[in-house]
Amino acid sequence: MEKATRQHTKAHNQRLILNKIYHTPKISRAGVARMTGLTRSTVSENVSELILEGLVAEIGHGKSAGGKPPILLNVVDQARQIIGIDLASGEFRGAIVNLRGAIQHRINLPVENRSGEMAFELVYNIIDQLVAKVDTPLLGIGIGTPGLIDAGSGVVQNAVNLDWQNLAVADILKERYQLPVFIANDSQLSALAEYNFGESHRVPNLMLIKIGRGVGAGVILNQQLHYGDSFGAGEIGHIKVEENGELCRCGNYGCLETRLSSRYIRRKAKELALKNNESLLSQFAATQKEISNEVILKAYQDGDPGVQTIVKEVGTRLGKALTYLVSLLDINRIVIAGSVSLFGDGLITPAIQELKAGTLSALSNNIEVHASSLGEDIVILGSAGMVLQNELGIF
């Protein structure tokens, strides 16, 4: 027990030191000791080991305070690579990512209605191709997928789109690739990506709403990703908001997802094009089938009033949902991600108006709502962040 305790303490100290160096570039050993409260000898011993492992490097000398100039340290960004996988869109996306979230190589493969075993074979395909491109040691594999995911055990409890139920994804991939594998809900990982690599870097409390084919939320509370007791925190897309509403993919009727998603916007846009031949949608797409998310966005940006009305309606509905979330969690930083976030202010302005009208001013006065800058890489980056946290203690 004594030996195990010393080993655990040493591992804890090394993670703490690496985390400080990662988030405080060009820091000295003495600086690490001050920030962590560890002794200088403990810091020096662990830094030496991290240098031997190639994770940390000495990068020169700092300014002298009267004695010997301190030697500065930094994490070696290319010391390890991570494979990040995004299974949350119409195509499966994968990438090799370095320790700072820089994407080195990417692969996108169309899903084409694959589900069950065929979808899993596509995951193998992506990872196999990425593994072949890796040129430094692999730290692990991170995966973001829609659905209810037990991130602790790596089991997909229910992913409707993929037709996966109680599938031990992490264990299956660990056995095949002999690497650490972590999996979580795509919206939760999007919040982690925003916290690690986005404009909301290390904001202690953060709420991210991801709107694409589905709708979900991810929440950072006190600098920790909040999974919930059953790992279902943020599953807002399947809250019932409309009596006798449209049938949802989950089997219920009137879910938020049926009124606040790219699917809904696309359906409304097709109805608009059918009713109004002068709509820009009809100019940009020869048939209704060709009215894609990209066509709708272009029509919106070019000033189509009908499309702008649809986007405003969706923004107002988003604001309504936010009134409940803000009143419950009292979080000031809200980030919108996913394909629908590309509508920018046309979506966010009515959302803020509805939010301010529907909550106490004491709660809403300091709220900031903005679109994520991480684009379609957000789930991949969140997956990489999950590996960083679990394998190196970087968060």
Contacts in CASP RR format, 6 or more apart in sequence:
PFRMAT RR
TARGET T0000
AUTHOR 0000-0000-0000
METHOD contacts of the structure
MODEL  1
MEKATRQHTKAHNQRLILNKIYHTPKISRAGVARMTGLTRSTVSENVSEL
ILEGLVAEIGHGKSAGGKPPILLNVVDQARQIIGIDLASGEFRGAIVNLR
GAIQHRINLPVENRSGEMAFELVYNIIDQLVAKVDTPLLGIGIGTPGLID
AGSGVVQNAVNLDWQNLAVADILKERYQLPVFIANDSQLSALAEYNFGES
HRVPNLMLIKIGRGVGAGVILNQQLHYGDSFGAGEIGHIKVEENGELCRC
GNYGCLETRLSSRYIRRKAKELALKNNESLLSQFAATQKEISNEVILKAY
QDGDPGVQTIVKEVGTRLGKALTYLVSLLDINRIVIAGSVSLFGDGLITP
AIQELKAGTLSALSNNIEVHASSLGEDIVILGSAGMVLQNELGIF
10 46 0 8 1.000
13 36 0 8 1.000
13 38 0 8 1.000
13 42 0 8 1.000
13 46 0 8 1.000
14 46 0 8 1.000
14 49 0 8 1.000
14 50 0 8 1.000
15 392 0 8 1.000
15 393 0 8 1.000
16 36 0 8 1.000
16 38 0 8 1.000
17 32 0 8 1.000
17 36 0 8 1.000
17 38 0 8 1.000
17 43 0 8 1.000
17 46 0 8 1.000
17 47 0 8 1.000
17 50 0 8 1.000
18 50 0 8 1.000
18 55 0 8 1.000
18 56 0 8 1.000
18 75 0 8 1.000
18 392 0 8 1.000
18 393 0 8 1.000
18 394 0 8 1.000
19 392 0 8 1.000
19 393 0 8 1.000
19 394 0 8 1.000
19 395 0 8 1.000
20 27 0 8 1.000
20 32 0 8 1.000
20 35 0 8 1.000
20 36 0 8 1.000
21 27 0 8 1.000
21 32 0 8 1.000
21 47 0 8 1.000
21 50 0 8 1.000
21 56 0 8 1.000
21 73 0 8 1.000
21 74 0 8 1.000
21 75 0 8 1.000
22 75 0 8 1.000
22 99 0 8 1.000
22 394 0 8 1.000
23 202 0 8 1.000
23 394 0 8 1.000
24 32 0 8 1.000
24 35 0 8 1.000
25 74 0 8 1.000
25 75 0 8 1.000
26 59 0 8 1.000
26 62 0 8 1.000
26 72 0 8 1.000
26 73 0 8 1.000
26 74 0 8 1.000
27 35 0 8 1.000
27 72 0 8 1.000
27 73 0 8 1.000
28 62 0 8 1.000
28 70 0 8 1.000
28 71 0 8 1.000
28 72 0 8 1.000
28 73 0 8 1.000
29 40 0 8 1.000
29 43 0 8 1.000
29 44 0 8 1.000
29 47 0 8 1.000
29 70 0 8 1.000
29 71 0 8 1.000
29 73 0 8 1.000
30 40 0 8 1.000
30 70 0 8 1.000
31 70 0 8 1.000
32 38 0 8 1.000
32 43 0 8 1.000
32 47 0 8 1.000
32 73 0 8 1.000
33 39 0 8 1.000
33 40 0 8 1.000
33 42 0 8 1.000
33 43 0 8 1.000
36 43 0 8 1.000
47 56 0 8 1.000
47 73 0 8 1.000
50 56 0 8 1.000
51 57 0 8 1.000
51 58 0 8 1.000
53 79 0 8 1.000
54 76 0 8 1.000
54 79 0 8 1.000
55 75 0 8 1.000
55 76 0 8 1.000
55 79 0 8 1.000
55 80 0 8 1.000
55 392 0 8 1.000
56 73 0 8 1.000
56 74 0 8 1.000
56 75 0 8 1.000
56 76 0 8 1.000
57 73 0 8 1.000
57 74 0 8 1.000
57 76 0 8 1.000
58 71 0 8 1.000
58 72 0 8 1.000
58 73 0 8 1.000
59 72 0 8 1.000
59 73 0 8 1.000
59 74 0 8 1.000
60 71 0 8 1.000
60 72 0 8 1.000
61 69 0 8 1.000
61 70 0 8 1.000
61 71 0 8 1.000
61 72 0 8 1.000
62 69 0 8 1.000
62 70 0 8 1.000
62 71 0 8 1.000
62 72 0 8 1.000
63 69 0 8 1.000
64 70 0 8 1.000
75 99 0 8 1.000
75 100 0 8 1.000
76 99 0 8 1.000
77 98 0 8 1.000
77 99 0 8 1.000
77 100 0 8 1.000
77 102 0 8 1.000
78 98 0 8 1.000
78 99 0 8 1.000
78 136 0 8 1.000
79 99 0 8 1.000
79 136 0 8 1.000
79 137 0 8 1.000
80 98 0 8 1.000
80 99 0 8 1.000
80 136 0 8 1.000
80 137 0 8 1.000
80 138 0 8 1.000
80 139 0 8 1.000
81 96 0 8 1.000
81 97 0 8 1.000
81 98 0 8 1.000
81 104 0 8 1.000
81 134 0 8 1.000
81 135 0 8 1.000
81 136 0 8 1.000
81 137 0 8 1.000
81 138 0 8 1.000
81 139 0 8 1.000
82 96 0 8 1.000
82 97 0 8 1.000
82 98 0 8 1.000
82 99 0 8 1.000
82 138 0 8 1.000
82 139 0 8 1.000
82 140 0 8 1.000
82 141 0 8 1.000
82 142 0 8 1.000
82 383 0 8 1.000
82 384 0 8 1.000
82 385 0 8 1.000
82 387 0 8 1.000
82 388 0 8 1.000
83 94 0 8 1.000
83 95 0 8 1.000
83 96 0 8 1.000
83 97 0 8 1.000
83 127 0 8 1.000
83 130 0 8 1.000
83 131 0 8 1.000
83 134 0 8 1.000
83 138 0 8 1.000
83 140 0 8 1.000
83 141 0 8 1.000
83 142 0 8 1.000
84 94 0 8 1.000
84 95 0 8 1.000
84 96 0 8 1.000
84 97 0 8 1.000
84 141 0 8 1.000
84 142 0 8 1.000
84 143 0 8 1.000
84 380 0 8 1.000
84 382 0 8 1.000
84 383 0 8 1.000
84 384 0 8 1.000
84 387 0 8 1.000
85 92 0 8 1.000
85 93 0 8 1.000
85 94 0 8 1.000
85 123 0 8 1.000
85 126 0 8 1.000
85 127 0 8 1.000
85 141 0 8 1.000
85 142 0 8 1.000
85 143 0 8 1.000
85 144 0 8 1.000
85 380 0 8 1.000
85 383 0 8 1.000
86 92 0 8 1.000
86 93 0 8 1.000
86 94 0 8 1.000
86 144 0 8 1.000
86 186 0 8 1.000
86 376 0 8 1.000
86 379 0 8 1.000
86 380 0 8 1.000
86 383 0 8 1.000
87 119 0 8 1.000
87 123 0 8 1.000
87 143 0 8 1.000
87 144 0 8 1.000
87 145 0 8 1.000
87 146 0 8 1.000
87 159 0 8 1.000
87 162 0 8 1.000
87 186 0 8 1.000
88 144 0 8 1.000
88 145 0 8 1.000
88 146 0 8 1.000
88 186 0 8 1.000
88 213 0 8 1.000
88 379 0 8 1.000
89 212 0 8 1.000
89 213 0 8 1.000
89 339 0 8 1.000
89 376 0 8 1.000
90 110 0 8 1.000
90 111 0 8 1.000
90 213 0 8 1.000
91 108 0 8 1.000
91 109 0 8 1.000
91 110 0 8 1.000
91 111 0 8 1.000
92 108 0 8 1.000
92 109 0 8 1.000
92 111 0 8 1.000
92 119 0 8 1.000
92 122 0 8 1.000
92 123 0 8 1.000
92 126 0 8 1.000
93 106 0 8 1.000
93 107 0 8 1.000
93 108 0 8 1.000
93 126 0 8 1.000
93 376 0 8 1.000
93 379 0 8 1.000
93 380 0 8 1.000
94 106 0 8 1.000
94 107 0 8 1.000
94 108 0 8 1.000
94 126 0 8 1.000
94 130 0 8 1.000
94 380 0 8 1.000
95 103 0 8 1.000
95 104 0 8 1.000
95 105 0 8 1.000
95 106 0 8 1.000
95 107 0 8 1.000
95 130 0 8 1.000
95 377 0 8 1.000
95 380 0 8 1.000
96 103 0 8 1.000
96 104 0 8 1.000
96 105 0 8 1.000
96 106 0 8 1.000
96 130 0 8 1.000
96 133 0 8 1.000
96 134 0 8 1.000
97 103 0 8 1.000
97 104 0 8 1.000
97 380 0 8 1.000
97 381 0 8 1.000
97 384 0 8 1.000
98 104 0 8 1.000
99 139 0 8 1.000
99 388 0 8 1.000
99 392 0 8 1.000
99 394 0 8 1.000
101 196 0 8 1.000
101 197 0 8 1.000
101 381 0 8 1.000
101 384 0 8 1.000
101 385 0 8 1.000
103 377 0 8 1.000
103 380 0 8 1.000
104 133 0 8 1.000
105 130 0 8 1.000
105 133 0 8 1.000
106 380 0 8 1.000
107 126 0 8 1.000
107 129 0 8 1.000
107 130 0 8 1.000
109 122 0 8 1.000
109 125 0 8 1.000
109 126 0 8 1.000
111 119 0 8 1.000
111 122 0 8 1.000
114 121 0 8 1.000
114 122 0 8 1.000
115 161 0 8 1.000
115 162 0 8 1.000
115 163 0 8 1.000
115 164 0 8 1.000
116 162 0 8 1.000
116 163 0 8 1.000
116 164 0 8 1.000
119 162 0 8 1.000
119 163 0 8 1.000
119 164 0 8 1.000
120 164 0 8 1.000
120 167 0 8 1.000
120 172 0 8 1.000
123 143 0 8 1.000
123 173 0 8 1.000
124 176 0 8 1.000
127 141 0 8 1.000
127 173 0 8 1.000
127 177 0 8 1.000
131 138 0 8 1.000
131 177 0 8 1.000
138 179 0 8 1.000
139 180 0 8 1.000
139 387 0 8 1.000
139 388 0 8 1.000
139 391 0 8 1.000
139 392 0 8 1.000
140 179 0 8 1.000
140 180 0 8 1.000
140 181 0 8 1.000
140 182 0 8 1.000
140 387 0 8 1.000
140 391 0 8 1.000
141 173 0 8 1.000
141 177 0 8 1.000
141 179 0 8 1.000
141 180 0 8 1.000
141 181 0 8 1.000
141 182 0 8 1.000
141 387 0 8 1.000
142 181 0 8 1.000
142 182 0 8 1.000
142 183 0 8 1.000
142 383 0 8 1.000
142 384 0 8 1.000
142 386 0 8 1.000
142 387 0 8 1.000
143 169 0 8 1.000
143 173 0 8 1.000
143 181 0 8 1.000
143 182 0 8 1.000
143 183 0 8 1.000
143 184 0 8 1.000
143 383 0 8 1.000
144 183 0 8 1.000
144 184 0 8 1.000
144 185 0 8 1.000
144 186 0 8 1.000
144 189 0 8 1.000
144 379 0 8 1.000
144 382 0 8 1.000
144 383 0 8 1.000
145 156 0 8 1.000
145 159 0 8 1.000
145 162 0 8 1.000
145 169 0 8 1.000
145 183 0 8 1.000
145 185 0 8 1.000
145 186 0 8 1.000
146 159 0 8 1.000
146 160 0 8 1.000
146 161 0 8 1.000
146 162 0 8 1.000
146 185 0 8 1.000
146 186 0 8 1.000
146 187 0 8 1.000
146 214 0 8 1.000
147 156 0 8 1.000
147 157 0 8 1.000
147 158 0 8 1.000
147 159 0 8 1.000
147 160 0 8 1.000
147 161 0 8 1.000
147 185 0 8 1.000
147 235 0 8 1.000
148 156 0 8 1.000
148 157 0 8 1.000
148 158 0 8 1.000
148 159 0 8 1.000
148 185 0 8 1.000
148 230 0 8 1.000
148 231 0 8 1.000
148 232 0 8 1.000
148 235 0 8 1.000
149 155 0 8 1.000
149 156 0 8 1.000
149 157 0 8 1.000
149 159 0 8 1.000
149 183 0 8 1.000
149 184 0 8 1.000
149 185 0 8 1.000
149 231 0 8 1.000
149 232 0 8 1.000
150 156 0 8 1.000
150 157 0 8 1.000
150 231 0 8 1.000
151 182 0 8 1.000
151 183 0 8 1.000
151 184 0 8 1.000
151 185 0 8 1.000
151 188 0 8 1.000
151 227 0 8 1.000
151 231 0 8 1.000
152 231 0 8 1.000
153 168 0 8 1.000
153 170 0 8 1.000
154 168 0 8 1.000
154 169 0 8 1.000
154 170 0 8 1.000
154 171 0 8 1.000
154 181 0 8 1.000
154 182 0 8 1.000
154 183 0 8 1.000
155 166 0 8 1.000
155 167 0 8 1.000
155 168 0 8 1.000
155 169 0 8 1.000
155 170 0 8 1.000
156 162 0 8 1.000
156 164 0 8 1.000
156 165 0 8 1.000
156 166 0 8 1.000
156 167 0 8 1.000
156 169 0 8 1.000
156 183 0 8 1.000
157 165 0 8 1.000
157 166 0 8 1.000
157 231 0 8 1.000
158 164 0 8 1.000
158 165 0 8 1.000
158 166 0 8 1.000
159 165 0 8 1.000
159 167 0 8 1.000
160 249 0 8 1.000
160 250 0 8 1.000
161 213 0 8 1.000
161 249 0 8 1.000
169 181 0 8 1.000
169 183 0 8 1.000
170 181 0 8 1.000
170 182 0 8 1.000
170 183 0 8 1.000
171 181 0 8 1.000
173 179 0 8 1.000
173 181 0 8 1.000
174 180 0 8 1.000
174 181 0 8 1.000
180 387 0 8 1.000
180 390 0 8 1.000
180 391 0 8 1.000
182 383 0 8 1.000
182 386 0 8 1.000
182 387 0 8 1.000
182 390 0 8 1.000
184 227 0 8 1.000
184 231 0 8 1.000
184 383 0 8 1.000
184 386 0 8 1.000
185 218 0 8 1.000
185 231 0 8 1.000
185 232 0 8 1.000
185 234 0 8 1.000
185 235 0 8 1.000
186 210 0 8 1.000
186 379 0 8 1.000
187 208 0 8 1.000
187 209 0 8 1.000
187 210 0 8 1.000
187 216 0 8 1.000
187 217 0 8 1.000
187 218 0 8 1.000
187 234 0 8 1.000
188 218 0 8 1.000
188 219 0 8 1.000
188 225 0 8 1.000
188 227 0 8 1.000
188 233 0 8 1.000
188 234 0 8 1.000
189 379 0 8 1.000
189 382 0 8 1.000
189 383 0 8 1.000
189 385 0 8 1.000
189 386 0 8 1.000
190 208 0 8 1.000
190 210 0 8 1.000
190 218 0 8 1.000
190 337 0 8 1.000
190 338 0 8 1.000
190 372 0 8 1.000
190 374 0 8 1.000
190 378 0 8 1.000
190 379 0 8 1.000
190 382 0 8 1.000
191 206 0 8 1.000
191 207 0 8 1.000
191 208 0 8 1.000
191 217 0 8 1.000
191 218 0 8 1.000
191 219 0 8 1.000
191 220 0 8 1.000
191 225 0 8 1.000
191 335 0 8 1.000
192 220 0 8 1.000
192 225 0 8 1.000
192 382 0 8 1.000
192 385 0 8 1.000
192 386 0 8 1.000
192 389 0 8 1.000
193 374 0 8 1.000
193 377 0 8 1.000
193 378 0 8 1.000
193 379 0 8 1.000
193 380 0 8 1.000
193 381 0 8 1.000
193 382 0 8 1.000
193 384 0 8 1.000
193 385 0 8 1.000
194 200 0 8 1.000
194 206 0 8 1.000
194 208 0 8 1.000
194 335 0 8 1.000
194 337 0 8 1.000
194 372 0 8 1.000
194 374 0 8 1.000
194 378 0 8 1.000
195 201 0 8 1.000
195 202 0 8 1.000
195 203 0 8 1.000
195 206 0 8 1.000
195 220 0 8 1.000
195 223 0 8 1.000
195 225 0 8 1.000
196 381 0 8 1.000
196 382 0 8 1.000
196 385 0 8 1.000
196 388 0 8 1.000
196 395 0 8 1.000
197 374 0 8 1.000
197 381 0 8 1.000
197 382 0 8 1.000
197 385 0 8 1.000
198 372 0 8 1.000
198 373 0 8 1.000
198 374 0 8 1.000
199 335 0 8 1.000
199 370 0 8 1.000
199 372 0 8 1.000
199 373 0 8 1.000
200 206 0 8 1.000
200 333 0 8 1.000
200 335 0 8 1.000
202 223 0 8 1.000
203 220 0 8 1.000
203 333 0 8 1.000
204 220 0 8 1.000
204 222 0 8 1.000
204 223 0 8 1.000
205 220 0 8 1.000
205 221 0 8 1.000
205 222 0 8 1.000
205 329 0 8 1.000
205 331 0 8 1.000
205 332 0 8 1.000
205 333 0 8 1.000
206 219 0 8 1.000
206 220 0 8 1.000
206 331 0 8 1.000
206 333 0 8 1.000
206 334 0 8 1.000
206 335 0 8 1.000
207 217 0 8 1.000
207 218 0 8 1.000
207 219 0 8 1.000
207 220 0 8 1.000
207 325 0 8 1.000
207 326 0 8 1.000
207 329 0 8 1.000
207 331 0 8 1.000
207 333 0 8 1.000
207 334 0 8 1.000
207 335 0 8 1.000
208 217 0 8 1.000
208 218 0 8 1.000
208 219 0 8 1.000
208 334 0 8 1.000
208 335 0 8 1.000
208 336 0 8 1.000
208 337 0 8 1.000
208 372 0 8 1.000
209 215 0 8 1.000
209 216 0 8 1.000
209 217 0 8 1.000
209 218 0 8 1.000
209 236 0 8 1.000
209 318 0 8 1.000
209 321 0 8 1.000
209 322 0 8 1.000
209 334 0 8 1.000
209 335 0 8 1.000
209 336 0 8 1.000
209 337 0 8 1.000
210 216 0 8 1.000
210 217 0 8 1.000
210 218 0 8 1.000
210 337 0 8 1.000
210 338 0 8 1.000
210 378 0 8 1.000
211 260 0 8 1.000
211 261 0 8 1.000
211 262 0 8 1.000
211 318 0 8 1.000
211 336 0 8 1.000
211 337 0 8 1.000
211 338 0 8 1.000
211 339 0 8 1.000
211 340 0 8 1.000
211 341 0 8 1.000
212 261 0 8 1.000
212 262 0 8 1.000
212 263 0 8 1.000
212 338 0 8 1.000
212 339 0 8 1.000
212 340 0 8 1.000
213 261 0 8 1.000
213 262 0 8 1.000
213 263 0 8 1.000
213 339 0 8 1.000
214 237 0 8 1.000
214 257 0 8 1.000
214 261 0 8 1.000
214 262 0 8 1.000
214 263 0 8 1.000
215 236 0 8 1.000
215 237 0 8 1.000
215 256 0 8 1.000
215 257 0 8 1.000
215 260 0 8 1.000
215 261 0 8 1.000
216 234 0 8 1.000
216 235 0 8 1.000
216 236 0 8 1.000
216 237 0 8 1.000
217 233 0 8 1.000
217 234 0 8 1.000
217 235 0 8 1.000
217 236 0 8 1.000
217 325 0 8 1.000
218 225 0 8 1.000
218 226 0 8 1.000
218 233 0 8 1.000
218 234 0 8 1.000
219 225 0 8 1.000
219 226 0 8 1.000
219 233 0 8 1.000
219 234 0 8 1.000
219 329 0 8 1.000
219 331 0 8 1.000
220 226 0 8 1.000
221 329 0 8 1.000
223 395 0 8 1.000
224 395 0 8 1.000
226 233 0 8 1.000
227 233 0 8 1.000
236 256 0 8 1.000
236 321 0 8 1.000
236 325 0 8 1.000
237 255 0 8 1.000
237 256 0 8 1.000
237 257 0 8 1.000
237 260 0 8 1.000
238 248 0 8 1.000
238 250 0 8 1.000
238 252 0 8 1.000
238 255 0 8 1.000
238 256 0 8 1.000
238 257 0 8 1.000
239 255 0 8 1.000
239 256 0 8 1.000
239 321 0 8 1.000
240 252 0 8 1.000
240 253 0 8 1.000
240 254 0 8 1.000
240 255 0 8 1.000
240 256 0 8 1.000
241 254 0 8 1.000
241 255 0 8 1.000
241 256 0 8 1.000
241 259 0 8 1.000
241 321 0 8 1.000
242 253 0 8 1.000
242 254 0 8 1.000
242 258 0 8 1.000
242 259 0 8 1.000
243 254 0 8 1.000
244 253 0 8 1.000
244 254 0 8 1.000
245 253 0 8 1.000
245 254 0 8 1.000
245 258 0 8 1.000
246 253 0 8 1.000
246 254 0 8 1.000
246 258 0 8 1.000
246 259 0 8 1.000
247 253 0 8 1.000
247 254 0 8 1.000
247 258 0 8 1.000
248 254 0 8 1.000
248 255 0 8 1.000
248 257 0 8 1.000
248 258 0 8 1.000
249 257 0 8 1.000
250 257 0 8 1.000
256 317 0 8 1.000
256 321 0 8 1.000
257 263 0 8 1.000
257 264 0 8 1.000
258 264 0 8 1.000
259 314 0 8 1.000
259 317 0 8 1.000
260 314 0 8 1.000
260 317 0 8 1.000
260 318 0 8 1.000
260 321 0 8 1.000
261 340 0 8 1.000
262 293 0 8 1.000
262 339 0 8 1.000
262 340 0 8 1.000
264 314 0 8 1.000
265 293 0 8 1.000
265 296 0 8 1.000
265 310 0 8 1.000
265 311 0 8 1.000
265 314 0 8 1.000
265 340 0 8 1.000
266 291 0 8 1.000
266 292 0 8 1.000
266 293 0 8 1.000
266 296 0 8 1.000
268 310 0 8 1.000
269 281 0 8 1.000
269 291 0 8 1.000
269 295 0 8 1.000
269 296 0 8 1.000
269 299 0 8 1.000
269 307 0 8 1.000
269 310 0 8 1.000
270 288 0 8 1.000
270 291 0 8 1.000
272 279 0 8 1.000
272 281 0 8 1.000
272 306 0 8 1.000
272 307 0 8 1.000
272 310 0 8 1.000
273 279 0 8 1.000
273 281 0 8 1.000
273 282 0 8 1.000
273 285 0 8 1.000
273 288 0 8 1.000
273 291 0 8 1.000
274 288 0 8 1.000
276 282 0 8 1.000
276 306 0 8 1.000
279 299 0 8 1.000
279 304 0 8 1.000
279 306 0 8 1.000
279 307 0 8 1.000
280 298 0 8 1.000
280 299 0 8 1.000
280 302 0 8 1.000
280 303 0 8 1.000
280 304 0 8 1.000
280 307 0 8 1.000
281 291 0 8 1.000
281 295 0 8 1.000
281 296 0 8 1.000
281 299 0 8 1.000
281 304 0 8 1.000
281 307 0 8 1.000
284 295 0 8 1.000
284 298 0 8 1.000
284 299 0 8 1.000
285 291 0 8 1.000
285 292 0 8 1.000
285 295 0 8 1.000
293 339 0 8 1.000
296 307 0 8 1.000
297 342 0 8 1.000
297 343 0 8 1.000
299 307 0 8 1.000
300 307 0 8 1.000
300 308 0 8 1.000
300 311 0 8 1.000
300 343 0 8 1.000
308 346 0 8 1.000
311 343 0 8 1.000
311 346 0 8 1.000
311 347 0 8 1.000
312 346 0 8 1.000
312 350 0 8 1.000
314 340 0 8 1.000
314 343 0 8 1.000
314 347 0 8 1.000
315 346 0 8 1.000
315 347 0 8 1.000
315 348 0 8 1.000
315 350 0 8 1.000
315 351 0 8 1.000
315 354 0 8 1.000
316 350 0 8 1.000
316 351 0 8 1.000
316 353 0 8 1.000
316 354 0 8 1.000
318 336 0 8 1.000
318 347 0 8 1.000
318 350 0 8 1.000
318 351 0 8 1.000
318 354 0 8 1.000
319 350 0 8 1.000
319 351 0 8 1.000
319 352 0 8 1.000
319 353 0 8 1.000
319 354 0 8 1.000
319 355 0 8 1.000
320 354 0 8 1.000
322 334 0 8 1.000
322 351 0 8 1.000
322 354 0 8 1.000
322 355 0 8 1.000
322 369 0 8 1.000
323 354 0 8 1.000
323 355 0 8 1.000
323 358 0 8 1.000
323 359 0 8 1.000
325 331 0 8 1.000
326 334 0 8 1.000
326 355 0 8 1.000
326 359 0 8 1.000
326 363 0 8 1.000
326 364 0 8 1.000
326 367 0 8 1.000
327 359 0 8 1.000
327 360 0 8 1.000
327 363 0 8 1.000
330 363 0 8 1.000
332 366 0 8 1.000
332 367 0 8 1.000
332 368 0 8 1.000
333 367 0 8 1.000
333 368 0 8 1.000
334 367 0 8 1.000
334 368 0 8 1.000
334 369 0 8 1.000
334 370 0 8 1.000
335 369 0 8 1.000
335 370 0 8 1.000
335 371 0 8 1.000
335 372 0 8 1.000
336 344 0 8 1.000
336 347 0 8 1.000
336 348 0 8 1.000
336 351 0 8 1.000
336 369 0 8 1.000
336 370 0 8 1.000
336 371 0 8 1.000
336 372 0 8 1.000
337 371 0 8 1.000
337 372 0 8 1.000
337 374 0 8 1.000
337 375 0 8 1.000
337 378 0 8 1.000
338 372 0 8 1.000
338 375 0 8 1.000
338 376 0 8 1.000
338 378 0 8 1.000
339 376 0 8 1.000
340 347 0 8 1.000
341 347 0 8 1.000
341 371 0 8 1.000
341 372 0 8 1.000
341 375 0 8 1.000
342 371 0 8 1.000
344 371 0 8 1.000
347 371 0 8 1.000
348 369 0 8 1.000
348 370 0 8 1.000
348 371 0 8 1.000
351 369 0 8 1.000
352 367 0 8 1.000
352 369 0 8 1.000
355 364 0 8 1.000
355 367 0 8 1.000
355 369 0 8 1.000
356 364 0 8 1.000
356 367 0 8 1.000
358 364 0 8 1.000
372 378 0 8 1.000
374 381 0 8 1.000
385 394 0 8 1.000
385 395 0 8 1.000
388 394 0 8 1.000
388 395 0 8 1.000
389 395 0 8 1.000
END
